[in-house]
Amino acid sequence: MNKMRVATYRCCSLTEPDWGFPDVFCRTTSLNLTEMSRLTLLTLVVLLCSSSPVNGGKVLVFPVDGSHWINMNVIIEELHARGHEVTVLRPSDSWYIKSDSPHYRAININSSAGFDRQNFGSYVTKTINMRRHGSSLWSRLSLEYDLLQTFYQMGKQVLQMVEDIFEDEVLMQILNDAKYDLVLTDPAIGGGVLLGHRLGLPLVFNVRWTIQGEGHHAIAPSPLSYIPIPGTELTDKMTFMQRVKNFLYYIFTCFQIWYVAEPLYPPFVHRHFGKDVHYMELFQAADIWLMRNDFTFEFPRPTMPNIVYMSGFQCKPSKPLPKELEDFVQSSGEHGVIVMTLGTLVEQLPEDLAEDIAAAFAELPQKVIWRHKGKKPSTLGNNTLILDWLPQKDLLGHPKTKVFVAHGGTNGMQEAIYHGVPLVGLPLMFDQQDNFFRMASRGVAKVVDIVKVNKEIFLEALKEVLYEPSYREKMKELSSLHRDQPMKPLDRAMFWIEFVMRHKGAAHLRTESYKMSTIQYHSIDVLGFLLAIVLLLFAVFISVFKCFWRRVFHRGKAKKE
């Protein structure tokens, strides 16, 4: 491992007032030199035998802001706890990524590539209103175009940030001199991938998405016949027409890539890495893909040896609630509690929607804990407690929690599975609809369309999940499957990160297929070659047959004459 720091033990001379050992070993006045030497030697042997040396690596992290940072920070904290030195590159306008932390050292880049809280809030509100009040095809296309424009601008800002880093000779020298062991990054944006290759370091991904979509599609075989494209709301068992739909969505996904990634990444990669390098080759060359899901969430599909599944790695047993919150939960009696939060990026809902949701909650006997920062609804019942922030993990792990009302972010889905809490879904944007479809297909969630939702629809969904036992029973089964593992997901992630440090990569697990062209990958050239041979042999056979036939024909004709 490069520049591994091995823990050492301080040895003291006889003249030092503090030996660093218990007082009984430090009172030398009553011990002669021989006895002291023996005790010192014995103590050192005991300490060295009972204490395992701590090998600390150096990790450079290039994260994504927002909810992605929340789960990246879990890995960072665990790396720090294991004695590794972590450095985080962050844009100066980051929303969630703080510049000060006891777990990492931050390098601040003067860039606008972070998440702007106000602008993102405006985008969320605009998206919700567009979905609720525009149901025409034109409104849907406008929404998709708006999303593509947002991703395009984000990609443009990230590449400008990376360009600034590459041009900053002092910073690049600092990064090179630091002798990092690897780059840990989220490939939902490409900055960390590009920097890792520029520094010549092994790459480890904390991944579910890349700039080209769901991570598996970038590295593993993904036949469209039984691998649903995200957003199709299809399972791995498709009818003919569903396979047609899946293929059409695939074409649309290719269009999205063409619009968002193709104008940005090829020019940058050709400028810095060579004309013959395709930008996705840099992603596919990563050593380890730490995938933030598993097959309690994912449909069965082909995978690769360097994909490591760590779904629920951020989940932990619940801790006791603050006294005031615990008292409120206990006051629910036998009816229990409903928890509602729409994630890190959605702090409030449109007022009319919030009024309907509050009115539905007010008609239930359960107590409700709702994270909501908007205007207090006039229909709010006495059973509902509104908070600016709530301890989501601890509430989901509380035995009185009956239902989790969520937006469909991956973190929340996995925490609900871990704690066995059924779901009512209110998906708003991005991958949330697809995430909830997967939960609904397993019978553990009821999804409410934000376009149609009102008090009656929302109340009916809540009652169905609350009073239909199958939702909770199936979620408990899913939770049992998820927990039944030989190794905790976070420990698995740590093992593979440290594996890459120890071996300076994991090339033996990485397929070289990404270096092949599409023609080579699908053996089209081989099929063409074999077809050419068959045609050539057929042509030779026809020629020989014609020649033979002419000779026979002419010989027979000559005999007759």
C-alpha positions as CSV (number, residue, x, y, z in Angstrom):
1,M,0.0,0.0,0.0
2,N,1.4,3.4,-0.9
3,K,2.6,5.4,2.0
4,M,0.7,3.3,4.6
5,R,1.0,4.8,8.1
6,V,1.6,2.0,10.6
7,A,0.7,2.7,14.2
8,T,3.7,2.9,16.5
9,Y,4.1,2.7,20.3
10,R,6.0,5.3,22.3
11,C,8.9,3.9,24.3
12,C,10.0,5.9,27.3
13,S,13.4,6.1,29.0
14,L,13.9,5.7,32.7
15,T,14.2,9.4,33.2
16,E,10.8,10.3,31.7
17,P,8.1,11.2,34.2
18,D,5.3,9.6,32.2
19,W,5.9,6.2,30.7
20,G,2.5,6.0,28.9
21,F,1.8,2.8,30.9
22,P,-0.3,2.3,34.1
23,D,1.0,3.9,37.2
24,V,2.0,0.6,38.8
25,F,4.7,0.3,36.1
26,C,5.9,3.9,36.5
27,R,6.8,3.8,40.2
28,T,10.4,2.9,39.7
29,T,11.6,3.9,43.2
30,S,10.7,0.5,44.7
31,L,11.9,-1.5,41.8
32,N,15.5,-2.3,40.8
33,L,16.7,-1.9,37.3
34,T,16.4,-5.7,36.4
35,E,12.8,-5.9,37.6
36,M,11.9,-2.7,35.8
37,S,13.4,-4.0,32.5
38,R,11.5,-7.2,32.8
39,L,8.2,-5.4,33.5
40,T,8.8,-3.0,30.7
41,L,9.6,-5.8,28.2
42,L,6.6,-7.8,29.4
43,T,4.3,-4.8,29.1
44,L,5.5,-4.1,25.6
45,V,5.0,-7.7,24.5
46,V,1.5,-7.7,25.9
47,L,0.6,-4.4,24.2
48,L,2.1,-5.5,20.9
49,C,0.4,-8.9,20.9
50,S,-3.0,-7.6,22.0
51,S,-3.1,-4.5,19.7
52,S,-3.4,-4.9,16.0
53,P,-1.4,-2.3,14.0
54,V,-3.7,0.1,12.2
55,N,-2.9,0.5,8.5
56,G,-4.2,3.8,7.2
57,G,-4.6,4.5,3.5
58,K,-5.2,7.8,1.8
59,V,-8.5,8.2,-0.1
60,L,-9.5,11.1,-2.4
61,V,-13.3,11.5,-2.6
62,F,-15.1,13.3,-5.4
63,P,-18.8,13.2,-4.3
64,V,-22.2,14.3,-5.6
65,D,-24.1,16.8,-3.5
66,G,-27.6,16.3,-2.1
67,S,-29.0,12.9,-1.1
68,H,-26.0,11.2,-2.8
69,W,-23.7,12.9,-0.3
70,I,-25.7,11.5,2.7
71,N,-24.8,7.9,1.8
72,M,-21.2,8.8,0.7
73,N,-20.7,10.4,4.1
74,V,-21.5,7.1,5.8
75,I,-18.6,5.5,3.9
76,I,-16.3,8.4,4.7
77,E,-17.1,8.2,8.4
78,E,-16.4,4.4,8.4
79,L,-13.1,4.9,6.5
80,H,-12.1,7.5,9.1
81,A,-13.0,5.2,12.0
82,R,-10.8,2.5,10.5
83,G,-7.8,4.8,10.5
84,H,-7.8,6.0,6.9
85,E,-7.1,9.6,5.8
86,V,-9.9,11.0,3.7
87,T,-9.8,14.1,1.5
88,V,-13.0,15.5,-0.1
89,L,-13.0,17.7,-3.1
90,R,-16.1,20.0,-2.9
91,P,-17.4,23.0,-4.9
92,S,-17.5,26.2,-2.9
93,D,-21.3,26.4,-3.3
94,S,-22.0,22.9,-2.0
95,W,-25.3,22.5,-0.1
96,Y,-24.8,19.4,2.0
97,I,-21.0,18.8,1.7
98,K,-19.5,20.9,4.6
99,S,-16.0,22.3,4.5
100,D,-15.4,21.4,8.1
101,S,-15.6,17.9,9.4
102,P,-13.9,15.7,11.9
103,H,-13.9,12.8,9.4
104,Y,-12.2,14.4,6.4
105,R,-10.1,17.2,5.1
106,A,-11.9,19.4,2.5
107,I,-10.3,21.0,-0.6
108,N,-12.6,23.8,-1.7
109,I,-12.9,24.5,-5.4
110,N,-14.1,27.9,-6.5
111,S,-16.9,26.5,-8.6
112,S,-20.7,26.7,-9.0
113,A,-21.0,22.9,-9.6
114,G,-22.7,22.3,-6.3
115,F,-26.4,22.1,-5.5
116,D,-27.9,25.6,-5.1
117,R,-30.6,25.2,-2.4
118,Q,-32.8,28.0,-3.6
119,N,-32.6,27.2,-7.3
120,F,-33.1,23.5,-6.7
121,G,-36.1,24.3,-4.5
122,S,-37.6,26.4,-7.4
123,Y,-37.0,23.5,-9.8
124,V,-38.7,21.0,-7.5
125,T,-41.7,23.3,-7.1
126,K,-41.9,23.9,-10.9
127,T,-41.7,20.2,-11.6
128,I,-44.4,19.3,-9.1
129,N,-46.8,22.0,-10.4
130,M,-46.1,21.0,-14.0
131,R,-46.9,17.4,-13.3
132,R,-50.1,18.3,-11.4
133,H,-51.6,20.9,-13.7
134,G,-50.4,19.7,-17.1
135,S,-51.5,16.2,-18.1
136,S,-51.2,16.7,-21.9
137,L,-48.5,15.2,-24.1
138,W,-47.0,18.6,-24.6
139,S,-46.7,19.1,-20.8
140,R,-45.0,15.7,-20.4
141,L,-42.5,16.6,-23.2
142,S,-41.9,20.0,-21.6
143,L,-41.2,18.3,-18.3
144,E,-38.7,15.9,-19.9
145,Y,-37.0,18.7,-21.8
146,D,-36.7,20.7,-18.6
147,L,-35.1,17.7,-16.9
148,L,-32.7,17.2,-19.7
149,Q,-31.7,20.9,-19.7
150,T,-31.1,20.7,-15.9
151,F,-28.8,17.6,-16.3
152,Y,-27.0,19.3,-19.2
153,Q,-26.3,22.4,-17.2
154,M,-25.1,20.3,-14.2
155,G,-22.8,18.3,-16.5
156,K,-21.4,21.5,-18.0
157,Q,-20.7,23.0,-14.6
158,V,-19.0,19.8,-13.4
159,L,-16.7,19.6,-16.5
160,Q,-15.8,23.3,-16.0
161,M,-14.8,22.5,-12.4
162,V,-12.7,19.6,-13.6
163,E,-11.1,21.8,-16.3
164,D,-10.2,24.4,-13.6
165,I,-8.7,21.6,-11.4
166,F,-6.6,20.3,-14.4
167,E,-5.4,23.8,-15.2
168,D,-4.4,24.6,-11.6
169,E,-0.8,23.4,-11.6
170,V,-0.3,24.0,-7.9
171,L,-3.4,22.0,-7.0
172,M,-2.5,19.2,-9.3
173,Q,0.9,19.0,-7.9
174,I,-0.5,18.9,-4.4
175,L,-2.8,16.0,-5.4
176,N,0.0,14.1,-7.0
177,D,2.4,14.6,-4.1
178,A,-0.3,13.4,-1.6
179,K,0.2,9.9,-3.0
180,Y,-3.4,8.8,-2.6
181,D,-4.2,5.1,-2.8
182,L,-7.5,5.5,-4.7
183,V,-10.3,7.8,-5.8
184,L,-13.7,7.1,-4.4
185,T,-16.4,8.8,-6.4
186,D,-20.1,8.7,-7.4
187,P,-20.2,8.3,-11.2
188,A,-23.6,10.0,-11.5
189,I,-21.4,12.9,-12.5
190,G,-18.1,12.3,-14.3
191,G,-15.7,14.6,-12.4
192,G,-14.2,12.0,-10.1
193,V,-13.8,9.5,-12.9
194,L,-11.8,12.1,-15.0
195,L,-9.7,13.2,-12.1
196,G,-8.9,9.6,-11.1
197,H,-7.6,8.8,-14.5
198,R,-5.6,12.0,-14.7
199,L,-3.9,11.1,-11.4
200,G,-3.4,7.5,-12.5
201,L,-5.2,6.1,-9.4
202,P,-7.5,3.1,-8.9
203,L,-11.2,4.0,-9.0
204,V,-13.9,2.8,-6.7
205,F,-17.5,3.8,-7.4
206,N,-20.3,4.4,-4.9
207,V,-22.8,3.9,-7.6
208,R,-26.3,3.4,-8.7
209,W,-26.3,5.8,-11.6
210,T,-23.8,6.9,-14.2
211,I,-24.0,9.8,-16.6
212,Q,-25.6,7.3,-19.0
213,G,-28.2,5.9,-16.7
214,E,-28.5,2.9,-14.3
215,G,-25.0,1.6,-13.5
216,H,-25.5,-2.0,-14.6
217,H,-26.2,-0.9,-18.2
218,A,-22.7,0.7,-18.4
219,I,-20.8,-2.5,-17.5
220,A,-22.9,-5.7,-17.4
221,P,-24.8,-7.4,-20.2
222,S,-28.4,-6.1,-20.2
223,P,-30.6,-7.8,-22.7
224,L,-33.8,-5.8,-23.3
225,S,-35.9,-9.0,-23.4
226,Y,-35.9,-9.3,-19.6
227,I,-33.9,-6.3,-18.2
228,P,-36.4,-3.4,-17.9
229,I,-35.2,0.1,-18.7
230,P,-35.7,2.4,-15.6
231,G,-38.9,4.4,-16.0
232,T,-40.8,1.7,-17.9
233,E,-42.4,0.3,-14.8
234,L,-41.8,-3.2,-16.1
235,T,-40.6,-6.4,-14.4
236,D,-38.3,-9.0,-15.7
237,K,-41.3,-11.0,-17.0
238,M,-42.5,-9.1,-20.1
239,T,-45.2,-9.8,-22.7
240,F,-44.4,-9.0,-26.4
241,M,-46.0,-5.5,-26.2
242,Q,-44.1,-4.8,-23.0
243,R,-40.8,-5.8,-24.7
244,V,-41.8,-3.3,-27.5
245,K,-42.3,-0.7,-24.9
246,N,-39.0,-1.5,-23.3
247,F,-37.2,-1.2,-26.6
248,L,-38.8,2.2,-27.3
249,Y,-37.8,3.4,-23.9
250,Y,-34.2,2.3,-24.7
251,I,-34.2,4.4,-27.8
252,F,-35.5,7.4,-25.8
253,T,-32.7,6.8,-23.3
254,C,-30.2,6.8,-26.1
255,F,-31.6,10.2,-27.2
256,Q,-31.2,11.5,-23.6
257,I,-27.6,10.4,-23.6
258,W,-27.1,12.0,-27.0
259,Y,-28.6,15.3,-25.8
260,V,-26.9,15.5,-22.3
261,A,-23.6,13.7,-22.4
262,E,-22.4,13.5,-26.0
263,P,-22.0,17.3,-26.5
264,L,-20.0,17.6,-23.3
265,Y,-17.8,14.6,-22.6
266,P,-16.2,13.6,-25.9
267,P,-14.6,17.0,-26.5
268,F,-13.3,17.1,-23.0
269,V,-12.0,13.5,-23.0
270,H,-10.4,13.9,-26.5
271,R,-8.6,17.0,-25.3
272,H,-7.2,15.5,-22.2
273,F,-6.9,11.7,-22.8
274,G,-6.6,11.3,-26.6
275,K,-8.7,11.2,-29.7
276,D,-9.0,7.4,-29.6
277,V,-10.6,7.3,-26.0
278,H,-14.4,7.1,-25.6
279,Y,-15.5,8.7,-22.4
280,M,-17.4,5.7,-21.2
281,E,-14.2,3.6,-21.3
282,L,-13.0,5.7,-18.4
283,F,-16.1,4.7,-16.4
284,Q,-15.9,1.1,-17.4
285,A,-12.3,0.9,-16.3
286,A,-13.2,1.4,-12.7
287,D,-11.8,-1.3,-10.4
288,I,-14.8,-1.8,-8.0
289,W,-18.4,-0.8,-8.4
290,L,-20.0,-0.6,-4.9
291,M,-23.7,-0.9,-6.0
292,R,-26.3,0.7,-3.8
293,N,-28.9,-2.0,-4.2
294,D,-29.3,-5.7,-4.2
295,F,-31.7,-8.4,-5.4
296,T,-34.3,-7.7,-2.8
297,F,-34.8,-4.5,-4.7
298,E,-33.3,-5.3,-8.2
299,F,-34.9,-7.8,-10.6
300,P,-32.6,-10.8,-11.4
301,R,-30.1,-9.9,-14.0
302,P,-26.5,-10.6,-15.2
303,T,-23.8,-9.0,-13.2
304,M,-20.0,-8.7,-13.2
305,P,-17.3,-9.9,-10.7
306,N,-16.3,-6.3,-9.8
307,I,-19.8,-5.3,-8.9
308,V,-20.2,-5.5,-5.1
309,Y,-23.8,-5.1,-3.8
310,M,-24.1,-3.1,-0.6
311,S,-27.8,-2.2,-0.4
312,G,-28.7,-0.8,3.0
313,F,-25.1,-0.1,4.0
314,Q,-26.3,3.1,5.6
315,C,-28.9,1.3,7.7
316,K,-28.3,0.8,11.4
317,P,-30.4,-0.4,14.4
318,S,-32.6,2.4,15.7
319,K,-31.5,4.5,18.7
320,P,-33.8,5.9,21.5
321,L,-35.9,8.9,20.4
322,P,-35.6,12.2,22.3
323,K,-38.0,12.2,25.3
324,E,-40.6,14.6,23.8
325,L,-40.8,12.6,20.6
326,E,-40.9,9.3,22.4
327,D,-43.8,10.6,24.6
328,F,-45.7,11.6,21.4
329,V,-45.1,8.2,19.8
330,Q,-46.2,6.4,23.0
331,S,-49.4,8.5,23.1
332,S,-50.5,6.7,19.9
333,G,-51.4,3.6,21.9
334,E,-52.4,0.5,19.9
335,H,-52.9,2.6,16.7
336,G,-49.3,3.4,16.2
337,V,-47.5,6.1,14.2
338,I,-47.3,7.2,10.6
339,V,-44.0,8.8,9.5
340,M,-43.9,11.1,6.5
341,T,-40.9,12.8,4.8
342,L,-40.1,13.6,1.2
343,G,-36.4,13.5,1.5
344,T,-33.5,16.0,1.5
345,L,-34.4,17.9,-1.6
346,V,-38.2,18.5,-1.0
347,E,-38.8,20.7,2.0
348,Q,-42.4,21.7,1.2
349,L,-45.3,20.9,-1.0
350,P,-47.8,23.2,-2.8
351,E,-50.2,24.6,-0.3
352,D,-53.4,22.9,-1.7
353,L,-51.6,19.5,-1.7
354,A,-50.4,20.0,1.8
355,E,-54.0,20.9,2.9
356,D,-55.3,17.6,1.4
357,I,-52.6,15.5,3.0
358,A,-53.2,17.1,6.4
359,A,-56.9,16.6,6.1
360,A,-56.4,12.9,5.3
361,F,-54.1,12.5,8.3
362,A,-56.6,14.2,10.6
363,E,-59.2,11.5,9.9
364,L,-57.0,8.6,11.2
365,P,-56.6,7.4,14.7
366,Q,-52.9,7.0,14.3
367,K,-50.4,9.7,15.4
368,V,-48.5,11.3,12.5
369,I,-44.9,12.7,12.4
370,W,-44.5,14.8,9.3
371,R,-41.3,16.7,8.1
372,H,-42.7,19.8,6.5
373,K,-41.2,23.3,6.3
374,G,-43.9,25.0,4.4
375,K,-46.9,26.9,5.6
376,K,-48.8,25.1,8.4
377,P,-52.0,23.6,6.8
378,S,-55.3,24.9,8.2
379,T,-56.7,21.3,8.1
380,L,-54.0,20.0,10.4
381,G,-55.4,17.6,13.0
382,N,-54.4,17.3,16.7
383,N,-52.9,13.9,15.9
384,T,-50.2,15.4,13.6
385,L,-46.8,16.7,14.6
386,I,-45.0,18.8,12.1
387,L,-41.2,19.0,12.3
388,D,-38.4,20.8,10.4
389,W,-36.3,17.6,10.8
390,L,-36.9,14.2,12.1
391,P,-34.7,11.2,13.0
392,Q,-35.9,9.0,10.1
393,K,-33.9,5.9,10.9
394,D,-34.8,5.9,14.5
395,L,-38.5,6.4,13.8
396,L,-38.6,3.6,11.2
397,G,-37.0,1.3,13.7
398,H,-39.5,2.1,16.4
399,P,-42.0,-0.8,17.0
400,K,-45.0,1.6,16.9
401,T,-44.3,2.9,13.4
402,K,-46.9,1.4,11.1
403,V,-46.5,3.1,7.7
404,F,-43.8,5.3,6.0
405,V,-45.0,7.9,3.6
406,A,-42.1,8.7,1.3
407,H,-41.1,10.1,-2.1
408,G,-39.1,7.1,-3.3
409,G,-35.5,8.0,-2.8
410,T,-33.2,5.0,-2.7
411,N,-32.0,5.7,0.9
412,G,-35.5,5.8,2.2
413,M,-36.5,2.7,0.4
414,Q,-33.6,0.7,1.8
415,E,-34.2,2.0,5.3
416,A,-37.9,1.0,5.1
417,I,-36.9,-2.5,3.9
418,Y,-34.3,-2.8,6.7
419,H,-36.8,-2.0,9.4
420,G,-39.7,-3.8,7.7
421,V,-42.1,-0.8,7.4
422,P,-44.6,-0.8,4.5
423,L,-44.8,2.2,2.3
424,V,-47.2,4.7,0.8
425,G,-45.5,6.4,-2.1
426,L,-45.7,9.9,-3.3
427,P,-43.0,9.9,-6.1
428,L,-42.2,13.3,-7.5
429,M,-39.3,13.1,-10.0
430,F,-36.1,11.4,-11.2
431,D,-36.0,7.7,-10.3
432,Q,-38.6,7.8,-7.6
433,Q,-41.5,6.5,-9.6
434,D,-39.4,3.5,-10.8
435,N,-38.2,2.8,-7.2
436,F,-41.8,2.7,-6.0
437,F,-42.9,0.5,-8.8
438,R,-40.4,-2.1,-7.7
439,M,-41.7,-1.9,-4.2
440,A,-45.3,-2.1,-5.4
441,S,-44.5,-5.1,-7.5
442,R,-43.4,-6.9,-4.4
443,G,-46.6,-6.0,-2.6
444,V,-45.0,-3.8,0.1
445,A,-46.1,-0.3,-1.1
446,K,-49.1,1.6,-2.4
447,V,-48.3,4.3,-4.9
448,V,-50.3,7.5,-5.2
449,D,-50.0,9.6,-8.4
450,I,-49.2,13.2,-7.5
451,V,-51.2,14.2,-10.6
452,K,-54.4,12.8,-9.3
453,V,-53.9,12.9,-5.5
454,N,-56.5,14.5,-3.2
455,K,-57.7,13.9,0.3
456,E,-59.9,10.9,-0.5
457,I,-57.3,9.1,-2.7
458,F,-54.5,9.7,-0.2
459,L,-56.7,8.6,2.8
460,E,-57.8,5.4,0.9
461,A,-54.1,4.5,0.2
462,L,-53.2,5.1,3.9
463,K,-56.0,2.9,5.1
464,E,-55.2,0.1,2.6
465,V,-51.6,-0.1,3.8
466,L,-52.5,0.3,7.5
467,Y,-55.3,-2.3,7.6
468,E,-54.4,-4.9,4.9
469,P,-52.0,-7.2,6.7
470,S,-50.3,-8.5,3.6
471,Y,-48.3,-5.2,3.2
472,R,-46.6,-5.6,6.5
473,E,-46.2,-9.3,6.2
474,K,-44.5,-9.1,2.8
475,M,-42.3,-6.2,4.0
476,K,-41.2,-8.3,7.0
477,E,-40.3,-11.1,4.6
478,L,-38.3,-8.7,2.4
479,S,-36.6,-7.3,5.5
480,S,-35.6,-10.9,6.5
481,L,-34.2,-11.6,3.1
482,H,-32.2,-8.4,3.1
483,R,-30.7,-9.0,6.6
484,D,-29.9,-12.6,6.0
485,Q,-26.3,-12.0,4.7
486,P,-23.0,-13.5,5.8
487,M,-21.5,-10.0,6.1
488,K,-22.9,-6.5,6.8
489,P,-23.1,-4.4,3.6
490,L,-20.9,-1.6,5.0
491,D,-18.3,-4.1,6.1
492,R,-18.4,-5.6,2.6
493,A,-17.9,-2.2,1.1
494,M,-14.9,-1.5,3.4
495,F,-13.3,-4.8,2.6
496,W,-13.3,-4.1,-1.1
497,I,-12.1,-0.5,-0.7
498,E,-9.2,-1.7,1.4
499,F,-8.7,-4.6,-1.1
500,V,-8.1,-2.0,-3.8
501,M,-5.6,-0.2,-1.5
502,R,-3.7,-3.4,-0.7
503,H,-3.4,-4.5,-4.3
504,K,-3.3,-1.1,-6.0
505,G,-6.4,-2.0,-8.0
506,A,-8.5,-5.0,-9.0
507,A,-7.7,-5.5,-12.6
508,H,-8.3,-9.3,-12.4
509,L,-12.0,-8.6,-11.8
510,R,-12.4,-6.0,-14.5
511,T,-13.6,-7.1,-17.9
512,E,-11.7,-5.8,-20.9
513,S,-14.8,-5.9,-23.1
514,Y,-15.2,-2.2,-22.9
515,K,-12.1,-1.8,-25.1
516,M,-14.0,-3.7,-27.9
517,S,-16.0,-1.9,-30.5
518,T,-19.8,-2.7,-30.8
519,I,-19.0,-4.9,-33.9
520,Q,-16.4,-6.9,-31.9
521,Y,-18.5,-7.1,-28.7
522,H,-21.5,-8.7,-30.5
523,S,-19.2,-10.8,-32.8
524,I,-20.6,-9.2,-35.9
525,D,-17.2,-9.3,-37.5
526,V,-16.9,-13.0,-36.7
527,L,-20.4,-13.8,-38.0
528,G,-19.5,-11.8,-41.2
529,F,-16.3,-13.7,-41.6
530,L,-18.0,-17.1,-41.2
531,L,-20.8,-16.1,-43.5
532,A,-18.3,-15.0,-46.1
533,I,-16.6,-18.4,-45.8
534,V,-19.9,-20.2,-46.2
535,L,-20.8,-18.1,-49.2
536,L,-17.3,-18.6,-50.7
537,L,-17.6,-22.4,-50.2
538,F,-21.1,-22.3,-51.7
539,A,-19.9,-20.3,-54.7
540,V,-17.0,-22.8,-55.1
541,F,-19.5,-25.7,-54.9
542,I,-21.8,-24.1,-57.5
543,S,-18.8,-23.5,-59.8
544,V,-17.6,-27.0,-59.4
545,F,-21.1,-28.4,-60.0
546,K,-21.5,-26.2,-63.1
547,C,-18.2,-27.3,-64.4
548,F,-19.0,-31.0,-63.7
549,W,-22.4,-30.6,-65.3
550,R,-21.0,-29.0,-68.5
551,R,-18.5,-31.8,-68.9
552,V,-21.1,-34.5,-68.4
553,F,-23.5,-32.7,-70.7
554,H,-21.0,-32.2,-73.4
555,R,-19.7,-35.8,-73.1
556,G,-23.2,-37.2,-73.4
557,K,-23.9,-35.0,-76.4
558,A,-20.8,-36.1,-78.1
559,K,-21.7,-39.8,-77.7
560,K,-25.1,-39.2,-79.2
561,E,-23.6,-37.5,-82.2
